[in-house]
Amino acid sequence: MQTQLHRSIHAVDRDAWDHLNPSRYPGLLHGFLSALEDSGSIGEGTGWRALYATCSDATGLCAAMACFFKTDSYGEYVFDWAWADAYHRHGLEYYPKCITAVPFTPATGPRILIRKDVDQQAVSAHLINSVLDELKTRVSSWHILFPDEESTARFQDQGDWIERHGVQFHWFNQHFADFDAHLATFNSKRRKEARRERRRVAEQGITFERLSGAELDEAALEALFQCYQMTYRVRGSRGYLTRAFFELAAQRIPDSLLVAFALHAGRRIAMSLCFRDHATLYGRYWGALYDVDCLHFETCFHQWIEYAIEHGITRFDPGAQGEHKIARGFQPVKTRSLHWIGEPEFARAIGEFVARERAHVGQYFAACDEATPFRALEDPLNSDTGKAPLE
């Protein structure tokens, strides 16, 4: 096996790279990564410098990993600013560090891609250890953000990683026939609230259109970008992604990109953007040109739950944070990150902190789990009429 390191995704054949990703997890598609690079959303001056690690055998590319050298901790969603500050106060440099993640995307997924016909354990060990040998003298630390279970196991088999937990809120499709069937699992109070939210938006004259990347024309792309920037503008900043990113992503991964637009009097006034793979919908960005009552809930949650039901998608991951999602049918799930810290004393201190933090995360998870809106099993009601369901 031969390991290579590349500074550009264009150094790797697109079809060979995507062959390692049969589920088409969107954040690691060649088209997604090249759109980030070619649009200037990552690269010089952004704080994200790519390092793509590949492993090849006699038949071609057999494993790959996307890494990034970071000179800050923006756009990661696993917060380590306090760790950087502690390094600084002790006269040590925390940056540059390395992360293996999808830029600006707190979505769980594979973090090491491996061809199915090879020895998974041997190939992953070879690639991980090769990268770690390269990084040991170049960075303070290596962070694997939002790995799925399989990737977590691959990394934990190699070296001493600190495992950190977080909580997000995901929606799961229980083979619902339609949106009403989804609401039928709620208790009466929450069901009425969800219907009231949807009705309130419709009463204000708001309609919706959902478009794939292939259906985004110049006007739609402009509306998308204006709404995206508005989310950051109200906080006095600019979005991480350039307009060119959305144009390139729509061209290169058109079936993986989806946008829901809210329209008022024929004008696109709000949008939410998702990516998708074979089984999961990943909510990413939202923005509105002006405030409309309940519009955020409809555009970001109800519209995509309805889409997922219509298209047989099994899970909707709407992104980081937001206890308000619980009342709309989302359930708490634990997320992971893995951390290799080069300085032994800091590794010990951070490990102790993370162990204490995990206990608090577990308590928070339990509290959220108790707050879900679903009917108790003994609740005989399945509608707002108060009538018992048919046997």
C-alpha positions in Angstrom: 0.0 0.0 0.0 1.1 3.5 -0.8 0.1 6.6 1.2 0.1 10.0 -0.4 -0.8 13.5 0.9 -2.4 16.1 -1.4 -3.0 19.8 -0.9 -5.9 19.8 -3.4 -8.8 17.5 -4.0 -8.1 17.9 -7.7 -5.0 15.8 -7.2 -7.4 12.8 -6.7 -9.5 11.3 -9.4 -13.2 12.2 -8.8 -14.7 8.8 -9.7 -12.1 6.9 -7.7 -12.7 9.1 -4.6 -16.5 8.9 -4.8 -16.3 5.1 -5.3 -15.2 5.0 -1.7 -18.4 6.8 -0.6 -21.2 4.5 -1.9 -23.8 6.1 0.3 -22.9 9.5 -1.2 -22.5 11.2 2.1 -22.6 14.7 0.8 -19.8 16.3 2.9 -17.2 14.0 1.5 -18.2 14.0 -2.2 -15.5 15.1 -4.5 -17.9 17.8 -5.9 -18.6 19.2 -2.5 -14.9 19.4 -1.5 -13.9 20.9 -4.9 -16.7 23.5 -4.7 -15.3 24.6 -1.3 -11.8 24.8 -2.7 -12.6 26.4 -6.1 -14.9 29.0 -4.6 -12.3 30.2 -2.1 -14.5 29.1 0.9 -11.5 27.2 2.1 -7.8 27.8 1.4 -5.5 30.8 1.7 -6.8 33.3 4.2 -9.8 31.3 5.4 -8.2 29.4 8.3 -8.8 26.1 6.5 -5.9 24.5 4.6 -6.7 21.1 3.1 -4.6 18.0 3.4 -6.2 15.0 1.7 -4.6 11.6 2.6 -5.0 8.7 0.3 -4.0 5.0 0.3 -3.6 3.0 -2.9 -3.1 -0.7 -3.5 -2.4 -2.6 -6.8 -5.9 -2.0 -8.1 -6.1 1.7 -7.3 -7.4 4.0 -4.6 -8.5 2.0 -1.5 -8.9 4.6 1.3 -9.0 8.4 1.8 -9.4 11.0 4.5 -10.0 14.7 4.4 -7.9 16.7 6.9 -7.5 20.4 7.4 -4.8 22.5 9.1 -6.5 25.2 11.2 -5.2 28.4 12.5 -8.3 29.1 14.6 -11.4 27.2 15.7 -14.1 28.9 13.7 -16.7 26.8 11.8 -16.1 23.6 13.6 -19.1 23.3 16.1 -17.0 21.4 18.7 -15.7 24.1 20.9 -12.1 24.1 22.0 -11.4 27.8 22.5 -10.7 27.2 26.2 -8.1 24.6 25.3 -6.3 27.0 23.0 -6.4 29.7 25.8 -4.9 27.3 28.3 -2.0 26.5 25.8 -1.4 30.2 25.3 -1.3 30.9 29.1 1.3 28.3 29.5 3.5 29.7 26.7 2.6 27.0 24.1 1.2 27.2 20.6 -2.2 25.4 20.1 -2.4 26.5 16.5 -1.9 25.1 13.9 -3.9 22.1 14.8 -5.4 19.5 12.4 -9.1 18.4 12.1 -10.7 15.7 10.2 -14.2 17.0 9.5 -16.5 18.5 6.9 -15.9 22.3 6.9 -18.7 24.3 8.5 -20.8 21.2 8.9 -21.8 19.6 12.3 -23.2 16.4 10.7 -22.2 12.9 11.8 -20.8 10.8 9.0 -17.8 8.7 7.8 -14.4 10.3 8.5 -12.3 7.6 6.8 -13.4 6.2 3.4 -12.4 2.6 2.7 -13.1 0.5 -0.4 -15.3 -2.4 0.5 -13.2 -5.2 -0.9 -10.1 -4.6 1.2 -9.1 -5.5 4.8 -10.9 -2.7 6.5 -8.9 -2.8 9.8 -5.5 -3.2 8.1 -6.1 -0.4 5.6 -7.5 2.1 8.1 -4.6 1.4 10.5 -2.1 2.0 7.8 -3.7 5.3 6.7 -4.4 6.6 10.2 -0.9 5.9 11.5 0.7 7.3 8.3 -1.2 10.6 8.8 -0.4 10.7 12.6 3.3 10.2 11.9 3.1 13.2 9.5 1.2 15.4 12.0 3.2 14.7 15.2 5.9 17.3 14.5 3.6 19.8 12.7 0.6 20.3 14.9 -0.4 20.4 18.6 -3.4 18.1 18.2 -5.6 16.2 15.8 -9.4 16.3 16.2 -11.9 14.0 14.5 -15.2 15.8 14.5 -18.7 14.1 14.3 -17.4 10.6 13.2 -20.0 7.9 12.8 -19.7 4.6 14.8 -17.6 2.8 12.2 -15.1 5.6 11.8 -15.0 6.0 15.6 -14.0 2.4 16.0 -11.3 2.7 13.3 -9.6 5.6 15.0 -10.0 4.1 18.5 -8.2 1.0 17.4 -5.1 3.2 16.7 -3.7 5.2 19.6 -5.0 6.9 22.6 -8.0 9.2 21.7 -10.0 11.3 24.1 -13.7 10.8 23.3 -16.0 13.8 23.7 -19.8 13.8 23.6 -22.4 16.3 22.5 -26.2 16.3 21.9 -28.1 17.1 18.7 -31.8 16.6 17.8 -32.7 14.4 14.8 -36.0 13.3 13.3 -36.6 9.6 12.5 -39.1 8.3 9.9 -41.3 5.6 11.3 -42.6 4.6 7.9 -45.1 7.5 8.0 -47.7 7.6 5.2 -47.9 11.4 5.4 -47.3 14.4 7.7 -50.5 13.8 9.6 -49.3 10.3 10.5 -46.1 11.9 11.9 -48.2 14.3 14.0 -50.4 11.4 15.2 -47.5 10.2 17.3 -47.6 13.5 19.3 -49.6 14.2 22.4 -52.6 16.4 21.9 -51.0 19.6 23.0 -47.9 19.4 20.8 -50.0 18.2 17.8 -52.2 21.2 18.1 -49.2 23.5 18.4 -47.6 22.1 15.2 -50.8 22.5 13.2 -51.2 26.0 14.5 -47.7 26.9 13.4 -48.3 25.6 9.9 -51.7 27.3 9.7 -50.2 30.6 10.9 -47.7 30.6 8.1 -50.3 29.8 5.4 -52.6 32.5 6.8 -49.9 35.1 6.1 -49.9 34.2 2.4 -46.7 32.2 2.4 -46.3 29.4 -0.1 -43.3 27.1 -0.7 -41.3 25.6 -3.5 -38.6 23.0 -3.1 -35.8 22.8 -5.7 -32.9 20.5 -6.4 -29.5 21.8 -7.3 -30.3 21.1 -11.0 -33.3 23.4 -10.8 -31.5 26.4 -9.3 -31.3 29.1 -11.9 -29.5 32.4 -11.5 -32.4 34.1 -9.8 -32.8 31.3 -7.3 -29.1 31.2 -6.5 -29.1 35.0 -5.9 -32.1 34.6 -3.5 -30.5 31.7 -1.8 -27.3 33.6 -1.2 -29.0 36.8 0.0 -31.0 34.8 2.6 -27.8 32.9 3.6 -25.9 36.2 4.2 -28.8 37.8 6.1 -28.4 35.2 8.9 -24.9 36.4 9.5 -25.5 40.0 8.7 -27.9 40.4 11.7 -24.9 39.3 13.9 -22.5 41.8 12.3 -20.5 39.2 10.3 -20.4 37.4 6.9 -21.1 33.8 6.0 -18.2 31.4 5.6 -19.3 30.3 2.1 -19.0 32.4 -1.0 -21.7 32.8 -3.6 -19.5 30.8 -6.0 -19.7 27.8 -3.6 -23.5 27.5 -4.1 -23.2 27.8 -7.8 -20.5 25.2 -8.1 -22.2 22.8 -5.7 -25.4 23.1 -7.7 -23.5 22.1 -10.8 -21.3 19.4 -9.3 -23.6 17.6 -6.9 -27.1 18.6 -8.1 -28.9 15.6 -6.7 -27.4 16.1 -3.3 -28.4 19.7 -2.8 -32.0 20.8 -2.0 -33.5 24.2 -1.2 -36.9 25.1 0.2 -37.9 28.7 -0.6 -40.7 30.6 1.2 -42.6 32.8 -1.2 -44.7 35.9 -0.4 -46.6 37.6 -3.3 -44.3 35.7 -5.7 -41.1 36.8 -4.1 -38.6 34.5 -2.4 -38.3 35.8 1.1 -36.7 32.9 3.0 -34.9 29.7 2.3 -33.5 26.6 4.0 -30.8 24.5 2.4 -30.2 20.8 2.9 -27.9 18.2 1.5 -28.9 14.5 1.3 -27.5 11.0 0.8 -29.3 7.8 0.2 -30.9 7.7 3.7 -30.4 11.0 5.5 -31.3 14.6 5.0 -28.8 17.1 6.4 -30.2 20.6 7.2 -27.5 23.2 6.9 -28.5 26.9 6.3 -31.4 29.1 6.8 -32.1 32.8 6.2 -34.9 35.2 5.8 -35.1 38.7 4.3 -37.5 39.8 7.1 -39.4 38.2 10.0 -42.6 36.3 9.6 -44.3 34.6 12.5 -43.5 30.9 12.6 -41.6 31.0 9.3 -38.4 29.5 10.7 -40.2 26.4 12.0 -42.1 25.8 8.8 -39.1 26.4 6.4 -36.5 24.5 8.4 -38.4 21.7 10.0 -42.0 21.0 8.8 -41.1 21.4 5.1 -38.2 18.9 5.3 -40.1 16.4 7.5 -42.8 16.4 4.8 -40.1 16.0 2.1 -38.5 13.1 4.0 -41.8 11.3 4.3 -42.6 11.8 0.6 -39.2 10.5 -0.5 -38.7 7.6 2.0 -35.7 9.3 3.8 -35.2 7.6 7.2 -33.5 10.4 9.1 -33.4 14.2 9.2 -30.3 15.7 10.9 -31.0 19.5 11.0 -27.7 20.5 12.5 -26.4 21.8 15.8 -28.2 23.0 18.9 -31.8 23.9 19.4 -34.0 22.4 22.2 -36.9 24.0 20.3 -36.7 21.1 17.9 -37.9 18.7 20.5 -41.5 20.0 20.4 -41.5 19.5 16.6 -40.7 15.8 16.7 -37.0 15.7 16.9 -35.3 13.3 19.4 -31.9 13.8 21.2 -29.0 11.8 19.9 -25.4 11.8 21.1 -22.6 13.0 18.9 -18.9 12.2 19.3 -15.6 13.8 18.6 -12.1 12.2 19.1 -9.0 14.2 20.2 -5.3 13.4 20.0 -3.3 15.9 22.1 0.4 15.9 21.6 1.5 17.4 24.9 1.1 14.7 27.6 0.2 17.0 30.5 -2.5 18.7 28.5 -3.7 15.4 27.2 -4.2 14.3 30.8 -5.9 17.6 31.9 -8.2 17.6 28.8 -9.1 14.0 29.3 -10.2 14.7 32.9 -12.3 17.7 31.8 -14.0 15.6 29.0 -14.8 12.8 31.5 -16.6 15.3 33.8 -18.2 16.9 30.8 -19.6 13.6 29.6 -21.5 13.1 32.8 -23.2 16.5 32.3 -23.9 15.7 28.7 -25.5 12.4 29.8 -27.8 14.3 32.3 -28.8 16.8 29.6 -29.5 14.0 27.1 -31.8 12.3 29.7 -33.7 15.5 30.4 -34.2 16.1 26.7 -35.3 12.6 26.2 -38.1 13.1 28.8 -39.3 16.2 27.0 -40.2 14.6 23.7 -43.8 15.3 22.5 -44.8 11.8 21.7 -47.9 10.1 23.2 -47.4 7.8 26.1 -48.1 4.2 25.2 -51.1 4.1 27.4 -52.6 7.3 25.8 -55.6 6.0 23.9 -56.0 9.2 21.8 -54.6 9.4 18.3 -56.3 12.6 17.1 -57.5 15.9 18.2 -61.1 14.6 18.2 -60.6 12.8 21.5 -61.8 9.6 19.9 -60.1 6.3 20.7 -58.3 4.7 17.7 -59.8 1.7 15.9 -58.5 -1.6 17.1 
